[in-house]
Amino acid sequence: MAGSSRTSFNKRQKERARQEKQAEKAARKAQRKQEGNPSPETPVDLTVTHDEDGQPVGFDFHDFQS
Protein backbone atom coordinates (compact mmCIF):
# COMPACT_ATOMS: atom_id res chain seq x y z
CA MET A 1 0.00 0.00 0.00
CA ALA A 2 2.85 2.40 0.72
CA GLY A 3 4.09 2.08 -2.83
CA SER A 4 0.84 3.25 -4.38
CA SER A 5 0.68 6.40 -2.26
CA ARG A 6 4.23 7.26 -3.30
CA THR A 7 3.36 6.97 -7.00
CA SER A 8 0.25 9.11 -6.48
CA PHE A 9 2.38 11.73 -4.74
CA ASN A 10 4.87 11.69 -7.63
CA LYS A 11 2.08 12.05 -10.16
CA ARG A 12 0.63 15.02 -8.28
CA GLN A 13 4.06 16.67 -8.08
CA LYS A 14 4.66 16.10 -11.77
CA GLU A 15 1.24 17.47 -12.72
CA ARG A 16 1.72 20.51 -10.47
CA ALA A 17 5.11 21.23 -12.10
CA ARG A 18 3.56 20.89 -15.55
CA GLN A 19 0.75 23.32 -14.67
CA GLU A 20 3.22 25.85 -13.23
CA LYS A 21 5.38 25.66 -16.33
CA GLN A 22 2.33 26.13 -18.54
CA ALA A 23 1.21 29.16 -16.48
CA GLU A 24 4.68 30.73 -16.69
CA LYS A 25 4.74 30.20 -20.44
CA ALA A 26 1.31 31.85 -20.81
CA ALA A 27 2.47 34.80 -18.67
CA ARG A 28 5.58 35.28 -20.83
CA LYS A 29 3.44 35.14 -23.98
CA ALA A 30 1.01 37.72 -22.58
CA GLN A 31 3.90 39.99 -21.60
CA ARG A 32 5.42 39.80 -25.10
CA LYS A 33 2.02 40.55 -26.61
CA GLN A 34 1.52 43.51 -24.28
CA GLU A 35 4.96 44.96 -25.07
CA GLY A 36 4.05 44.93 -28.75
CA ASN A 37 7.50 44.19 -30.12
CA PRO A 38 7.71 44.56 -33.90
CA SER A 39 7.79 41.27 -35.72
CA PRO A 40 11.24 40.19 -36.93
CA GLU A 41 9.88 39.77 -40.46
CA THR A 42 9.53 43.52 -41.04
CA PRO A 43 12.53 44.95 -42.89
CA VAL A 44 14.31 47.82 -41.21
CA ASP A 45 16.36 50.53 -42.96
CA LEU A 46 16.57 48.88 -46.38
CA THR A 47 18.17 51.19 -48.93
CA VAL A 48 17.36 50.74 -52.60
CA THR A 49 20.50 50.88 -54.70
CA HIS A 50 20.67 51.41 -58.46
CA ASP A 51 23.06 50.08 -61.06
CA GLU A 52 24.87 52.23 -63.66
CA ASP A 53 21.78 52.20 -65.91
CA GLY A 54 19.57 53.57 -63.13
CA GLN A 55 17.73 50.28 -62.60
CA PRO A 56 17.06 49.21 -58.99
CA VAL A 57 19.25 46.36 -57.76
CA GLY A 58 17.54 43.49 -55.93
CA PHE A 59 18.10 42.85 -52.26
CA ASP A 60 20.59 40.25 -51.09
CA PHE A 61 20.42 37.91 -48.10
CA HIS A 62 22.85 40.17 -46.23
CA ASP A 63 20.55 43.18 -46.60
CA PHE A 64 18.08 41.61 -44.18
CA GLN A 65 20.44 40.94 -41.28
CA SER A 66 20.11 43.24 -38.29
C-alpha positions in Angstrom: 0.0 0.0 0.0 2.8 2.4 0.7 4.1 2.1 -2.8 0.8 3.3 -4.4 0.7 6.4 -2.3 4.2 7.3 -3.3 3.4 7.0 -7.0 0.3 9.1 -6.5 2.4 11.7 -4.7 4.9 11.7 -7.6 2.1 12.0 -10.2 0.6 15.0 -8.3 4.1 16.7 -8.1 4.7 16.1 -11.8 1.2 17.5 -12.7 1.7 20.5 -10.5 5.1 21.2 -12.1 3.6 20.9 -15.6 0.8 23.3 -14.7 3.2 25.9 -13.2 5.4 25.7 -16.3 2.3 26.1 -18.5 1.2 29.2 -16.5 4.7 30.7 -16.7 4.7 30.2 -20.4 1.3 31.8 -20.8 2.5 34.8 -18.7 5.6 35.3 -20.8 3.4 35.1 -24.0 1.0 37.7 -22.6 3.9 40.0 -21.6 5.4 39.8 -25.1 2.0 40.6 -26.6 1.5 43.5 -24.3 5.0 45.0 -25.1 4.1 44.9 -28.7 7.5 44.2 -30.1 7.7 44.6 -33.9 7.8 41.3 -35.7 11.2 40.2 -36.9 9.9 39.8 -40.5 9.5 43.5 -41.0 12.5 44.9 -42.9 14.3 47.8 -41.2 16.4 50.5 -43.0 16.6 48.9 -46.4 18.2 51.2 -48.9 17.4 50.7 -52.6 20.5 50.9 -54.7 20.7 51.4 -58.5 23.1 50.1 -61.1 24.9 52.2 -63.7 21.8 52.2 -65.9 19.6 53.6 -63.1 17.7 50.3 -62.6 17.1 49.2 -59.0 19.3 46.4 -57.8 17.5 43.5 -55.9 18.1 42.9 -52.3 20.6 40.2 -51.1 20.4 37.9 -48.1 22.8 40.2 -46.2 20.6 43.2 -46.6 18.1 41.6 -44.2 20.4 40.9 -41.3 20.1 43.2 -38.3 
